[in-house]
Amino acid sequence: MVHAYILIQTEVGKAAAVAAEISGIPGVATAEDVTGPYDVIVRAEADTVDQLGHLVVARIQNVEGITRTLTCPVVHL
């Protein structure tokens, strides 16, 4: 199982709506609106890195109101 944090910037005033919509996408464990340089932080999981990439590109980045994403895969050192 591959886990990642996805840091999301949204249009002004859209963070809560973006987090709510993303939380309903399969593979998303949590989606919370936050303060700071990013507006929403998502914890996602998939069976493979390719599936994680598909989740981000095909599903999450298509949510209206998102302007930028940064995907941070979890590593176990």
All heavy atoms as TSV, in Angstrom:
chain	resi	resn	atom	element	x	y	z
A	1	MET	N	N	0.852	-1.181	0.000
A	1	MET	CA	C	0.000	0.000	0.000
A	1	MET	C	C	0.893	1.239	0.000
A	1	MET	O	O	1.856	1.316	0.752
A	1	MET	CB	C	-0.905	-0.029	1.228
A	1	MET	CG	C	-1.880	1.111	1.344
A	1	MET	SD	S	-3.289	1.128	0.234
A	1	MET	CE	C	-4.133	-0.377	0.614
A	2	VAL	N	N	0.578	2.196	-0.848
A	2	VAL	CA	C	1.303	3.454	-0.962
A	2	VAL	C	C	0.444	4.567	-0.358
A	2	VAL	O	O	-0.750	4.662	-0.668
A	2	VAL	CB	C	1.611	3.778	-2.442
A	2	VAL	CG1	C	2.344	5.094	-2.568
A	2	VAL	CG2	C	2.390	2.655	-3.085
A	3	HIS	N	N	1.051	5.374	0.515
A	3	HIS	CA	C	0.346	6.508	1.117
A	3	HIS	C	C	1.037	7.792	0.699
A	3	HIS	O	O	2.248	7.807	0.474
A	3	HIS	CB	C	0.372	6.414	2.650
A	3	HIS	CG	C	-0.393	5.252	3.173
A	3	HIS	ND1	N	0.205	4.049	3.462
A	3	HIS	CD2	C	-1.701	5.089	3.452
A	3	HIS	CE1	C	-0.714	3.210	3.911
A	3	HIS	NE2	N	-1.886	3.822	3.911
A	4	ALA	N	N	0.259	8.877	0.627
A	4	ALA	CA	C	0.837	10.178	0.296
A	4	ALA	C	C	-0.002	11.279	0.912
A	4	ALA	O	O	-1.204	11.116	1.151
A	4	ALA	CB	C	0.903	10.364	-1.217
A	5	TYR	N	N	0.669	12.399	1.156
A	5	TYR	CA	C	-0.021	13.628	1.515
A	5	TYR	C	C	-0.057	14.492	0.266
A	5	TYR	O	O	0.958	14.613	-0.431
A	5	TYR	CB	C	0.704	14.356	2.653
A	5	TYR	CG	C	0.573	13.640	3.967
A	5	TYR	CD1	C	1.557	12.765	4.402
A	5	TYR	CD2	C	-0.556	13.816	4.762
A	5	TYR	CE1	C	1.430	12.086	5.601
A	5	TYR	CE2	C	-0.690	13.138	5.969
A	5	TYR	CZ	C	0.301	12.280	6.375
A	5	TYR	OH	O	0.170	11.609	7.560
A	6	ILE	N	N	-1.195	15.050	-0.029
A	6	ILE	CA	C	-1.347	15.920	-1.186
A	6	ILE	C	C	-1.673	17.306	-0.661
A	6	ILE	O	O	-2.698	17.501	0.006
A	6	ILE	CB	C	-2.439	15.402	-2.129
A	6	ILE	CG1	C	-2.130	13.959	-2.526
A	6	ILE	CG2	C	-2.556	16.310	-3.361
A	6	ILE	CD1	C	-3.301	13.206	-3.081
A	7	LEU	N	N	-0.781	18.254	-0.929
A	7	LEU	CA	C	-0.949	19.631	-0.489
A	7	LEU	C	C	-1.604	20.402	-1.624
A	7	LEU	O	O	-1.129	20.351	-2.767
A	7	LEU	CB	C	0.409	20.233	-0.132
A	7	LEU	CG	C	1.299	19.371	0.776
A	7	LEU	CD1	C	2.632	20.051	1.008
A	7	LEU	CD2	C	0.608	19.076	2.084
A	8	ILE	N	N	-2.681	21.082	-1.321
A	8	ILE	CA	C	-3.510	21.690	-2.369
A	8	ILE	C	C	-3.688	23.180	-2.123
A	8	ILE	O	O	-3.999	23.599	-1.003
A	8	ILE	CB	C	-4.893	21.013	-2.417
A	8	ILE	CG1	C	-4.729	19.525	-2.746
A	8	ILE	CG2	C	-5.802	21.701	-3.428
A	8	ILE	CD1	C	-6.009	18.728	-2.646
A	9	GLN	N	N	-3.505	23.951	-3.176
A	9	GLN	CA	C	-3.852	25.371	-3.167
A	9	GLN	C	C	-5.146	25.518	-3.956
A	9	GLN	O	O	-5.325	24.882	-4.995
A	9	GLN	CB	C	-2.743	26.218	-3.785
A	9	GLN	CG	C	-1.486	26.221	-2.947
A	9	GLN	CD	C	-0.354	27.004	-3.586
A	9	GLN	OE1	O	-0.287	27.153	-4.795
A	9	GLN	NE2	N	0.550	27.493	-2.757
A	10	THR	N	N	-6.041	26.369	-3.445
A	10	THR	CA	C	-7.338	26.556	-4.087
A	10	THR	C	C	-7.561	28.031	-4.419
A	10	THR	O	O	-6.830	28.906	-3.963
A	10	THR	CB	C	-8.493	26.104	-3.170
A	10	THR	OG1	O	-8.580	26.992	-2.048
A	10	THR	CG2	C	-8.300	24.674	-2.686
A	11	GLU	N	N	-8.600	28.272	-5.187
A	11	GLU	CA	C	-9.045	29.642	-5.406
A	11	GLU	C	C	-9.531	30.196	-4.066
A	11	GLU	O	O	-9.940	29.444	-3.173
A	11	GLU	CB	C	-10.187	29.663	-6.416
A	11	GLU	CG	C	-9.772	29.186	-7.800
A	11	GLU	CD	C	-10.953	29.022	-8.736
A	11	GLU	OE1	O	-12.103	29.333	-8.354
A	11	GLU	OE2	O	-10.721	28.560	-9.864
A	12	VAL	N	N	-9.491	31.513	-3.927
A	12	VAL	CA	C	-9.897	32.165	-2.680
A	12	VAL	C	C	-11.335	31.760	-2.330
A	12	VAL	O	O	-12.229	31.810	-3.176
A	12	VAL	CB	C	-9.780	33.696	-2.806
A	12	VAL	CG1	C	-10.336	34.380	-1.569
A	12	VAL	CG2	C	-8.338	34.102	-3.041
A	13	GLY	N	N	-11.520	31.335	-1.075
A	13	GLY	CA	C	-12.848	30.992	-0.579
A	13	GLY	C	C	-13.355	29.617	-0.966
A	13	GLY	O	O	-14.494	29.271	-0.661
A	14	LYS	N	N	-12.528	28.787	-1.600
A	14	LYS	CA	C	-12.985	27.478	-2.081
A	14	LYS	C	C	-12.472	26.297	-1.254
A	14	LYS	O	O	-12.814	25.155	-1.534
A	14	LYS	CB	C	-12.540	27.271	-3.535
A	14	LYS	CG	C	-13.048	28.283	-4.517
A	14	LYS	CD	C	-14.440	27.961	-4.951
A	14	LYS	CE	C	-14.888	28.953	-6.017
A	14	LYS	NZ	N	-15.927	28.414	-6.835
A	15	ALA	N	N	-11.655	26.545	-0.239
A	15	ALA	CA	C	-11.005	25.449	0.482
A	15	ALA	C	C	-12.003	24.467	1.089
A	15	ALA	O	O	-11.842	23.253	0.945
A	15	ALA	CB	C	-10.078	25.999	1.564
A	16	ALA	N	N	-13.016	24.954	1.759
A	16	ALA	CA	C	-13.972	24.050	2.423
A	16	ALA	C	C	-14.718	23.192	1.404
A	16	ALA	O	O	-14.898	21.979	1.611
A	16	ALA	CB	C	-14.946	24.847	3.277
A	17	ALA	N	N	-15.136	23.788	0.298
A	17	ALA	CA	C	-15.868	23.043	-0.731
A	17	ALA	C	C	-14.958	22.005	-1.393
A	17	ALA	O	O	-15.391	20.874	-1.657
A	17	ALA	CB	C	-16.436	23.999	-1.774
A	18	VAL	N	N	-13.708	22.380	-1.648
A	18	VAL	CA	C	-12.755	21.446	-2.252
A	18	VAL	C	C	-12.507	20.270	-1.304
A	18	VAL	O	O	-12.545	19.107	-1.717
A	18	VAL	CB	C	-11.439	22.169	-2.615
A	18	VAL	CG1	C	-10.329	21.162	-2.917
A	18	VAL	CG2	C	-11.650	23.103	-3.799
A	19	ALA	N	N	-12.265	20.537	-0.031
A	19	ALA	CA	C	-12.027	19.462	0.942
A	19	ALA	C	C	-13.230	18.538	1.041
A	19	ALA	O	O	-13.075	17.313	1.098
A	19	ALA	CB	C	-11.687	20.052	2.306
A	20	ALA	N	N	-14.425	19.108	1.038
A	20	ALA	CA	C	-15.637	18.289	1.139
A	20	ALA	C	C	-15.791	17.379	-0.071
A	20	ALA	O	O	-16.117	16.191	0.064
A	20	ALA	CB	C	-16.861	19.186	1.300
A	21	GLU	N	N	-15.549	17.916	-1.261
A	21	GLU	CA	C	-15.688	17.102	-2.468
A	21	GLU	C	C	-14.626	16.013	-2.537
A	21	GLU	O	O	-14.920	14.863	-2.863
A	21	GLU	CB	C	-15.624	17.979	-3.716
A	21	GLU	CG	C	-15.894	17.204	-4.983
A	21	GLU	CD	C	-16.039	18.060	-6.222
A	21	GLU	OE1	O	-16.262	19.281	-6.090
A	21	GLU	OE2	O	-15.936	17.494	-7.327
A	22	ILE	N	N	-13.394	16.363	-2.209
A	22	ILE	CA	C	-12.305	15.386	-2.270
A	22	ILE	C	C	-12.501	14.270	-1.256
A	22	ILE	O	O	-12.153	13.122	-1.510
A	22	ILE	CB	C	-10.943	16.086	-2.063
A	22	ILE	CG1	C	-10.610	16.932	-3.284
A	22	ILE	CG2	C	-9.832	15.069	-1.800
A	22	ILE	CD1	C	-9.366	17.769	-3.134
A	23	SER	N	N	-13.072	14.574	-0.113
A	23	SER	CA	C	-13.250	13.545	0.921
A	23	SER	C	C	-14.134	12.395	0.453
A	23	SER	O	O	-14.056	11.302	1.004
A	23	SER	CB	C	-13.796	14.162	2.207
A	23	SER	OG	O	-15.118	14.622	2.011
A	24	GLY	N	N	-14.936	12.606	-0.574
A	24	GLY	CA	C	-15.799	11.551	-1.101
A	24	GLY	C	C	-15.162	10.703	-2.189
A	24	GLY	O	O	-15.778	9.770	-2.692
A	25	ILE	N	N	-13.927	10.995	-2.566
A	25	ILE	CA	C	-13.251	10.246	-3.624
A	25	ILE	C	C	-12.639	8.976	-3.033
A	25	ILE	O	O	-11.927	9.039	-2.031
A	25	ILE	CB	C	-12.147	11.116	-4.276
A	25	ILE	CG1	C	-12.770	12.320	-4.980
A	25	ILE	CG2	C	-11.313	10.280	-5.253
A	25	ILE	CD1	C	-11.753	13.307	-5.534
A	26	PRO	N	N	-12.911	7.806	-3.642
A	26	PRO	CA	C	-12.300	6.569	-3.147
A	26	PRO	C	C	-10.774	6.667	-3.176
A	26	PRO	O	O	-10.189	7.154	-4.143
A	26	PRO	CB	C	-12.793	5.508	-4.138
A	26	PRO	CG	C	-14.049	6.093	-4.711
A	26	PRO	CD	C	-13.818	7.577	-4.765
A	27	GLY	N	N	-10.134	6.226	-2.106
A	27	GLY	CA	C	-8.689	6.304	-1.983
A	27	GLY	C	C	-8.241	7.466	-1.113
A	27	GLY	O	O	-7.090	7.534	-0.712
A	28	VAL	N	N	-9.161	8.377	-0.808
A	28	VAL	CA	C	-8.852	9.507	0.068
A	28	VAL	C	C	-9.214	9.125	1.489
A	28	VAL	O	O	-10.367	8.812	1.787
A	28	VAL	CB	C	-9.614	10.778	-0.370
A	28	VAL	CG1	C	-9.459	11.883	0.654
A	28	VAL	CG2	C	-9.117	11.233	-1.736
A	29	ALA	N	N	-8.212	9.123	2.370
A	29	ALA	CA	C	-8.448	8.781	3.773
A	29	ALA	C	C	-8.981	9.989	4.537
A	29	ALA	O	O	-9.917	9.863	5.330
A	29	ALA	CB	C	-7.165	8.265	4.411
A	30	THR	N	N	-8.361	11.157	4.318
A	30	THR	CA	C	-8.820	12.391	4.955
A	30	THR	C	C	-8.574	13.559	4.008
A	30	THR	O	O	-7.661	13.525	3.179
A	30	THR	CB	C	-8.075	12.686	6.282
A	30	THR	OG1	O	-6.687	12.824	6.007
A	30	THR	CG2	C	-8.306	11.619	7.322
A	31	ALA	N	N	-9.388	14.588	4.150
A	31	ALA	CA	C	-9.204	15.843	3.406
A	31	ALA	C	C	-9.651	16.960	4.333
A	31	ALA	O	O	-10.808	17.023	4.734
A	31	ALA	CB	C	-10.027	15.841	2.123
A	32	GLU	N	N	-8.698	17.814	4.705
A	32	GLU	CA	C	-9.005	18.868	5.674
A	32	GLU	C	C	-8.534	20.215	5.157
A	32	GLU	O	O	-7.446	20.322	4.578
A	32	GLU	CB	C	-8.329	18.566	7.008
A	32	GLU	CG	C	-8.832	17.266	7.616
A	32	GLU	CD	C	-8.166	16.931	8.919
A	32	GLU	OE1	O	-6.941	16.727	8.910
A	32	GLU	OE2	O	-8.877	16.891	9.935
A	33	ASP	N	N	-9.367	21.250	5.371
A	33	ASP	CA	C	-8.920	22.592	5.024
A	33	ASP	C	C	-8.084	23.130	6.183
A	33	ASP	O	O	-8.392	22.892	7.341
A	33	ASP	CB	C	-10.085	23.517	4.650
A	33	ASP	CG	C	-11.285	23.422	5.553
A	33	ASP	OD1	O	-11.632	22.322	5.992
A	33	ASP	OD2	O	-11.887	24.474	5.831
A	34	VAL	N	N	-6.985	23.798	5.827
A	34	VAL	CA	C	-6.003	24.249	6.804
A	34	VAL	C	C	-5.606	25.693	6.502
A	34	VAL	O	O	-5.974	26.246	5.471
A	34	VAL	CB	C	-4.739	23.349	6.781
A	34	VAL	CG1	C	-5.084	21.924	7.170
A	34	VAL	CG2	C	-4.072	23.377	5.417
A	35	THR	N	N	-4.829	26.299	7.404
A	35	THR	CA	C	-4.283	27.629	7.148
A	35	THR	C	C	-2.815	27.483	6.766
A	35	THR	O	O	-2.194	26.455	7.037
A	35	THR	CB	C	-4.399	28.535	8.389
A	35	THR	OG1	O	-3.663	27.940	9.465
A	35	THR	CG2	C	-5.846	28.706	8.802
A	36	GLY	N	N	-2.265	28.503	6.132
A	36	GLY	CA	C	-0.870	28.481	5.718
A	36	GLY	C	C	-0.757	28.578	4.214
A	36	GLY	O	O	-1.697	28.977	3.534
A	37	PRO	N	N	0.388	28.182	3.658
A	37	PRO	CA	C	0.592	28.328	2.218
A	37	PRO	C	C	-0.284	27.394	1.388
A	37	PRO	O	O	-0.496	27.632	0.202
A	37	PRO	CB	C	2.075	28.012	2.020
A	37	PRO	CG	C	2.460	27.213	3.212
A	37	PRO	CD	C	1.577	27.690	4.341
A	38	TYR	N	N	-0.786	26.323	1.984
A	38	TYR	CA	C	-1.709	25.416	1.307
A	38	TYR	C	C	-3.068	25.533	1.977
A	38	TYR	O	O	-3.172	25.872	3.153
A	38	TYR	CB	C	-1.184	23.979	1.338
A	38	TYR	CG	C	0.071	23.845	0.513
A	38	TYR	CD1	C	1.319	23.975	1.093
A	38	TYR	CD2	C	-0.003	23.647	-0.860
A	38	TYR	CE1	C	2.477	23.905	0.331
A	38	TYR	CE2	C	1.143	23.577	-1.633
A	38	TYR	CZ	C	2.380	23.708	-1.031
A	38	TYR	OH	O	3.508	23.647	-1.793
A	39	ASP	N	N	-4.108	25.246	1.215
A	39	ASP	CA	C	-5.473	25.424	1.704
A	39	ASP	C	C	-6.133	24.122	2.150
A	39	ASP	O	O	-7.009	24.128	3.005
A	39	ASP	CB	C	-6.321	26.078	0.604
A	39	ASP	CG	C	-5.722	27.394	0.154
A	39	ASP	OD1	O	-5.522	28.269	1.017
A	39	ASP	OD2	O	-5.439	27.547	-1.049
A	40	VAL	N	N	-5.713	23.025	1.545
A	40	VAL	CA	C	-6.275	21.704	1.869
A	40	VAL	C	C	-5.121	20.711	1.915
A	40	VAL	O	O	-4.222	20.758	1.074
A	40	VAL	CB	C	-7.306	21.258	0.804
A	40	VAL	CG1	C	-7.830	19.858	1.102
A	40	VAL	CG2	C	-8.454	22.252	0.705
A	41	ILE	N	N	-5.157	19.814	2.904
A	41	ILE	CA	C	-4.198	18.714	2.951
A	41	ILE	C	C	-4.983	17.408	2.946
A	41	ILE	O	O	-5.915	17.220	3.728
A	41	ILE	CB	C	-3.288	18.783	4.194
A	41	ILE	CG1	C	-2.443	20.057	4.140
A	41	ILE	CG2	C	-2.392	17.541	4.262
A	41	ILE	CD1	C	-1.518	20.245	5.320
A	42	VAL	N	N	-4.576	16.530	2.019
A	42	VAL	CA	C	-5.260	15.249	1.813
A	42	VAL	C	C	-4.296	14.127	2.147
A	42	VAL	O	O	-3.105	14.202	1.807
A	42	VAL	CB	C	-5.704	15.126	0.333
A	42	VAL	CG1	C	-6.248	13.740	0.032
A	42	VAL	CG2	C	-6.721	16.197	-0.007
A	43	ARG	N	N	-4.789	13.101	2.814
A	43	ARG	CA	C	-4.020	11.855	2.962
A	43	ARG	C	C	-4.706	10.835	2.072
A	43	ARG	O	O	-5.913	10.583	2.220
A	43	ARG	CB	C	-3.973	11.373	4.404
A	43	ARG	CG	C	-3.181	10.064	4.508
A	43	ARG	CD	C	-2.709	9.769	5.905
A	43	ARG	NE	N	-2.177	8.421	5.978
A	43	ARG	CZ	C	-0.889	8.142	6.108
A	43	ARG	NH1	N	-0.010	9.107	6.173
A	43	ARG	NH2	N	-0.483	6.900	6.193
A	44	ALA	N	N	-3.928	10.287	1.134
A	44	ALA	CA	C	-4.490	9.339	0.166
A	44	ALA	C	C	-3.725	8.031	0.223
A	44	ALA	O	O	-2.580	7.983	0.681
A	44	ALA	CB	C	-4.419	9.933	-1.237
A	45	GLU	N	N	-4.366	6.981	-0.279
A	45	GLU	CA	C	-3.731	5.672	-0.308
A	45	GLU	C	C	-4.147	4.932	-1.570
A	45	GLU	O	O	-5.249	5.134	-2.087
A	45	GLU	CB	C	-4.090	4.862	0.933
A	45	GLU	CG	C	-5.573	4.696	1.145
A	45	GLU	CD	C	-5.917	4.117	2.512
A	45	GLU	OE1	O	-5.105	4.252	3.452
A	45	GLU	OE2	O	-6.999	3.531	2.625
A	46	ALA	N	N	-3.233	4.108	-2.073
A	46	ALA	CA	C	-3.489	3.289	-3.258
A	46	ALA	C	C	-2.604	2.052	-3.179
A	46	ALA	O	O	-1.639	2.014	-2.410
A	46	ALA	CB	C	-3.186	4.082	-4.527
A	47	ASP	N	N	-2.929	1.061	-4.000
A	47	ASP	CA	C	-2.150	-0.178	-3.984
A	47	ASP	C	C	-0.768	0.006	-4.602
A	47	ASP	O	O	0.188	-0.636	-4.180
A	47	ASP	CB	C	-2.898	-1.294	-4.713
A	47	ASP	CG	C	-4.112	-1.775	-3.928
A	47	ASP	OD1	O	-4.091	-1.708	-2.685
A	47	ASP	OD2	O	-5.093	-2.213	-4.562
A	48	THR	N	N	-0.656	0.867	-5.618
A	48	THR	CA	C	0.617	1.073	-6.301
A	48	THR	C	C	0.857	2.565	-6.517
A	48	THR	O	O	-0.075	3.374	-6.435
A	48	THR	CB	C	0.637	0.376	-7.674
A	48	THR	OG1	O	-0.296	1.031	-8.537
A	48	THR	CG2	C	0.308	-1.108	-7.565
A	49	VAL	N	N	2.092	2.908	-6.860
A	49	VAL	CA	C	2.422	4.297	-7.172
A	49	VAL	C	C	1.647	4.747	-8.409
A	49	VAL	O	O	1.173	5.884	-8.470
A	49	VAL	CB	C	3.952	4.459	-7.378
A	49	VAL	CG1	C	4.286	5.841	-7.913
A	49	VAL	CG2	C	4.684	4.193	-6.084
A	50	ASP	N	N	1.488	3.872	-9.396
A	50	ASP	CA	C	0.731	4.226	-10.596
A	50	ASP	C	C	-0.722	4.545	-10.261
A	50	ASP	O	O	-1.292	5.502	-10.790
A	50	ASP	CB	C	0.789	3.105	-11.633
A	50	ASP	CG	C	2.146	2.990	-12.291
A	50	ASP	OD1	O	2.926	3.972	-12.240
A	50	ASP	OD2	O	2.445	1.918	-12.865
A	51	GLN	N	N	-1.330	3.761	-9.397
A	51	GLN	CA	C	-2.713	4.019	-8.993
A	51	GLN	C	C	-2.812	5.325	-8.214
A	51	GLN	O	O	-3.779	6.070	-8.365
A	51	GLN	CB	C	-3.259	2.860	-8.170
A	51	GLN	CG	C	-3.530	1.623	-8.992
A	51	GLN	CD	C	-3.999	0.443	-8.138
A	51	GLN	OE1	O	-3.918	0.488	-6.907
A	51	GLN	NE2	N	-4.462	-0.604	-8.784
A	52	LEU	N	N	-1.803	5.614	-7.404
A	52	LEU	CA	C	-1.782	6.874	-6.676
A	52	LEU	C	C	-1.699	8.048	-7.653
A	52	LEU	O	O	-2.420	9.031	-7.517
A	52	LEU	CB	C	-0.603	6.907	-5.703
A	52	LEU	CG	C	-0.467	8.177	-4.879
A	52	LEU	CD1	C	-1.661	8.346	-3.934
A	52	LEU	CD2	C	0.827	8.167	-4.101
A	53	GLY	N	N	-0.840	7.927	-8.651
A	53	GLY	CA	C	-0.737	8.963	-9.672
A	53	GLY	C	C	-2.040	9.175	-10.405
A	53	GLY	O	O	-2.453	10.305	-10.670
A	54	HIS	N	N	-2.726	8.088	-10.727
A	54	HIS	CA	C	-4.031	8.192	-11.395
A	54	HIS	C	C	-5.044	8.884	-10.497
A	54	HIS	O	O	-5.822	9.719	-10.959
A	54	HIS	CB	C	-4.531	6.797	-11.790
A	54	HIS	CG	C	-5.804	6.825	-12.557
A	54	HIS	ND1	N	-7.030	6.709	-11.946
A	54	HIS	CD2	C	-6.051	6.990	-13.871
A	54	HIS	CE1	C	-7.974	6.785	-12.862
A	54	HIS	NE2	N	-7.407	6.960	-14.036
A	55	LEU	N	N	-5.035	8.561	-9.216
A	55	LEU	CA	C	-5.944	9.203	-8.261
A	55	LEU	C	C	-5.726	10.709	-8.243
A	55	LEU	O	O	-6.673	11.489	-8.286
A	55	LEU	CB	C	-5.719	8.616	-6.860
A	55	LEU	CG	C	-6.435	9.302	-5.699
A	55	LEU	CD1	C	-7.947	9.129	-5.818
A	55	LEU	CD2	C	-5.937	8.757	-4.377
A	56	VAL	N	N	-4.471	11.119	-8.227
A	56	VAL	CA	C	-4.162	12.553	-8.151
A	56	VAL	C	C	-4.517	13.247	-9.458
A	56	VAL	O	O	-5.230	14.254	-9.476
A	56	VAL	CB	C	-2.675	12.781	-7.794
A	56	VAL	CG1	C	-2.315	14.256	-7.897
A	56	VAL	CG2	C	-2.386	12.255	-6.395
A	57	VAL	N	N	-4.040	12.709	-10.580
A	57	VAL	CA	C	-4.212	13.392	-11.869
A	57	VAL	C	C	-5.645	13.299	-12.384
A	57	VAL	O	O	-6.215	14.297	-12.829
A	57	VAL	CB	C	-3.213	12.826	-12.904
A	57	VAL	CG1	C	-3.491	13.400	-14.289
A	57	VAL	CG2	C	-1.787	13.139	-12.478
A	58	ALA	N	N	-6.241	12.131	-12.324
A	58	ALA	CA	C	-7.564	11.941	-12.934
A	58	ALA	C	C	-8.716	12.340	-12.023
A	58	ALA	O	O	-9.785	12.711	-12.510
A	58	ALA	CB	C	-7.733	10.482	-13.364
A	59	ARG	N	N	-8.521	12.271	-10.728
A	59	ARG	CA	C	-9.648	12.535	-9.839
A	59	ARG	C	C	-9.482	13.833	-9.058
A	59	ARG	O	O	-10.306	14.725	-9.119
A	59	ARG	CB	C	-9.830	11.371	-8.852
A	59	ARG	CG	C	-10.073	10.007	-9.488
A	59	ARG	CD	C	-11.408	9.906	-10.241
A	59	ARG	NE	N	-12.558	10.273	-9.445
A	59	ARG	CZ	C	-13.242	9.459	-8.665
A	59	ARG	NH1	N	-12.892	8.208	-8.550
A	59	ARG	NH2	N	-14.286	9.894	-7.982
A	60	ILE	N	N	-8.408	13.949	-8.301
A	60	ILE	CA	C	-8.256	15.090	-7.393
A	60	ILE	C	C	-8.014	16.389	-8.160
A	60	ILE	O	O	-8.660	17.405	-7.894
A	60	ILE	CB	C	-7.144	14.820	-6.359
A	60	ILE	CG1	C	-7.605	13.700	-5.412
A	60	ILE	CG2	C	-6.798	16.085	-5.590
A	60	ILE	CD1	C	-6.572	13.231	-4.416
A	61	GLN	N	N	-7.124	16.371	-9.148
A	61	GLN	CA	C	-6.825	17.607	-9.869
A	61	GLN	C	C	-7.997	18.106	-10.714
A	61	GLN	O	O	-7.993	19.252	-11.148
A	61	GLN	CB	C	-5.575	17.435	-10.744
A	61	GLN	CG	C	-4.305	17.358	-9.933
A	61	GLN	CD	C	-3.065	17.232	-10.786
A	61	GLN	OE1	O	-3.134	16.961	-11.979
A	61	GLN	NE2	N	-1.917	17.424	-10.174
A	62	ASN	N	N	-9.001	17.287	-10.925
A	62	ASN	CA	C	-10.179	17.704	-11.698
A	62	ASN	C	C	-11.251	18.368	-10.844
A	62	ASN	O	O	-12.265	18.817	-11.378
A	62	ASN	CB	C	-10.778	16.517	-12.447
A	62	ASN	CG	C	-9.956	16.152	-13.665
A	62	ASN	OD1	O	-9.364	17.021	-14.299
A	62	ASN	ND2	N	-9.916	14.882	-13.992
A	63	VAL	N	N	-11.045	18.434	-9.541
A	63	VAL	CA	C	-12.016	19.085	-8.662
A	63	VAL	C	C	-11.972	20.592	-8.916
A	63	VAL	O	O	-10.889	21.198	-8.930
A	63	VAL	CB	C	-11.725	18.763	-7.182
A	63	VAL	CG1	C	-12.593	19.595	-6.253
A	63	VAL	CG2	C	-11.931	17.271	-6.924
A	64	GLU	N	N	-13.136	21.178	-9.132
A	64	GLU	CA	C	-13.215	22.610	-9.417
A	64	GLU	C	C	-12.732	23.429	-8.221
A	64	GLU	O	O	-13.066	23.135	-7.081
A	64	GLU	CB	C	-14.660	22.996	-9.742
A	64	GLU	CG	C	-14.803	24.414	-10.215
A	64	GLU	CD	C	-16.212	24.744	-10.647
A	64	GLU	OE1	O	-16.969	23.824	-10.993
A	64	GLU	OE2	O	-16.555	25.934	-10.626
A	65	GLY	N	N	-11.915	24.433	-8.500
A	65	GLY	CA	C	-11.416	25.316	-7.456
A	65	GLY	C	C	-9.966	25.074	-7.088
A	65	GLY	O	O	-9.358	25.888	-6.404
A	66	ILE	N	N	-9.374	23.963	-7.562
A	66	ILE	CA	C	-7.976	23.675	-7.274
A	66	ILE	C	C	-7.091	24.422	-8.266
A	66	ILE	O	O	-7.336	24.388	-9.470
A	66	ILE	CB	C	-7.692	22.165	-7.340
A	66	ILE	CG1	C	-8.403	21.447	-6.191
A	66	ILE	CG2	C	-6.190	21.886	-7.292
A	66	ILE	CD1	C	-8.239	19.946	-6.212
A	67	THR	N	N	-6.053	25.078	-7.757
A	67	THR	CA	C	-5.121	25.770	-8.637
A	67	THR	C	C	-3.764	25.069	-8.720
A	67	THR	O	O	-3.068	25.208	-9.715
A	67	THR	CB	C	-4.894	27.227	-8.176
A	67	THR	OG1	O	-4.407	27.237	-6.841
A	67	THR	CG2	C	-6.200	28.014	-8.238
A	68	ARG	N	N	-3.380	24.311	-7.682
A	68	ARG	CA	C	-2.078	23.637	-7.687
A	68	ARG	C	C	-2.078	22.513	-6.662
A	68	ARG	O	O	-2.681	22.634	-5.601
A	68	ARG	CB	C	-0.976	24.636	-7.343
A	68	ARG	CG	C	0.417	24.031	-7.304
A	68	ARG	CD	C	1.465	25.071	-7.072
A	68	ARG	NE	N	1.465	25.970	-8.237
A	68	ARG	CZ	C	2.264	27.011	-8.358
A	68	ARG	NH1	N	3.102	27.313	-7.397
A	68	ARG	NH2	N	2.235	27.753	-9.437
A	69	THR	N	N	-1.354	21.428	-6.984
A	69	THR	CA	C	-1.178	20.333	-6.022
A	69	THR	C	C	0.297	19.980	-5.907
A	69	THR	O	O	1.074	20.183	-6.837
A	69	THR	CB	C	-1.953	19.055	-6.437
A	69	THR	OG1	O	-1.417	18.556	-7.659
A	69	THR	CG2	C	-3.440	19.326	-6.585
A	70	LEU	N	N	0.657	19.444	-4.762
A	70	LEU	CA	C	2.000	18.916	-4.519
A	70	LEU	C	C	1.818	17.584	-3.801
A	70	LEU	O	O	1.256	17.547	-2.702
A	70	LEU	CB	C	2.815	19.882	-3.658
A	70	LEU	CG	C	4.197	19.396	-3.222
A	70	LEU	CD1	C	5.116	19.233	-4.427
A	70	LEU	CD2	C	4.793	20.369	-2.223
A	71	THR	N	N	2.263	16.504	-4.422
A	71	THR	CA	C	2.094	15.167	-3.849
A	71	THR	C	C	3.378	14.753	-3.135
A	71	THR	O	O	4.459	14.790	-3.715
A	71	THR	CB	C	1.750	14.150	-4.950
A	71	THR	OG1	O	0.566	14.584	-5.618
A	71	THR	CG2	C	1.525	12.758	-4.371
A	72	CYS	N	N	3.234	14.339	-1.872
A	72	CYS	CA	C	4.364	13.948	-1.025
A	72	CYS	C	C	4.167	12.510	-0.580
A	72	CYS	O	O	3.464	12.244	0.402
A	72	CYS	CB	C	4.452	14.861	0.199
A	72	CYS	SG	S	4.544	16.613	-0.187
A	73	PRO	N	N	4.776	11.538	-1.285
A	73	PRO	CA	C	4.632	10.139	-0.881
A	73	PRO	C	C	5.276	9.891	0.491
A	73	PRO	O	O	6.301	10.490	0.816
A	73	PRO	CB	C	5.396	9.365	-1.961
A	73	PRO	CG	C	5.492	10.300	-3.113
A	73	PRO	CD	C	5.549	11.681	-2.514
A	74	VAL	N	N	4.659	9.034	1.264
A	74	VAL	CA	C	5.181	8.661	2.569
A	74	VAL	C	C	6.269	7.619	2.356
A	74	VAL	O	O	6.088	6.649	1.605
A	74	VAL	CB	C	4.057	8.088	3.467
A	74	VAL	CG1	C	4.626	7.547	4.766
A	74	VAL	CG2	C	3.004	9.149	3.718
A	75	VAL	N	N	7.413	7.798	3.019
A	75	VAL	CA	C	8.499	6.812	2.950
A	75	VAL	C	C	8.770	6.298	4.369
A	75	VAL	O	O	8.537	6.990	5.338
A	75	VAL	CB	C	9.787	7.424	2.360
A	75	VAL	CG1	C	9.578	7.834	0.917
A	75	VAL	CG2	C	10.289	8.591	3.167
A	76	HIS	N	N	9.249	5.088	4.439
A	76	HIS	CA	C	9.588	4.474	5.722
A	76	HIS	C	C	11.084	4.223	5.716
A	76	HIS	O	O	11.561	3.301	5.059
A	76	HIS	CB	C	8.797	3.184	5.926
A	76	HIS	CG	C	7.322	3.407	5.877
A	76	HIS	ND1	N	6.628	3.930	6.941
A	76	HIS	CD2	C	6.423	3.214	4.899
A	76	HIS	CE1	C	5.349	4.041	6.607
A	76	HIS	NE2	N	5.207	3.616	5.368
A	77	LEU	N	N	11.827	5.044	6.429
A	77	LEU	CA	C	13.289	4.948	6.448
A	77	LEU	C	C	13.774	4.060	7.568
A	77	LEU	O	O	13.164	3.914	8.561
A	77	LEU	CB	C	13.898	6.344	6.570
A	77	LEU	CG	C	13.472	7.326	5.484
A	77	LEU	CD1	C	14.037	8.710	5.779
A	77	LEU	CD2	C	13.961	6.833	4.129
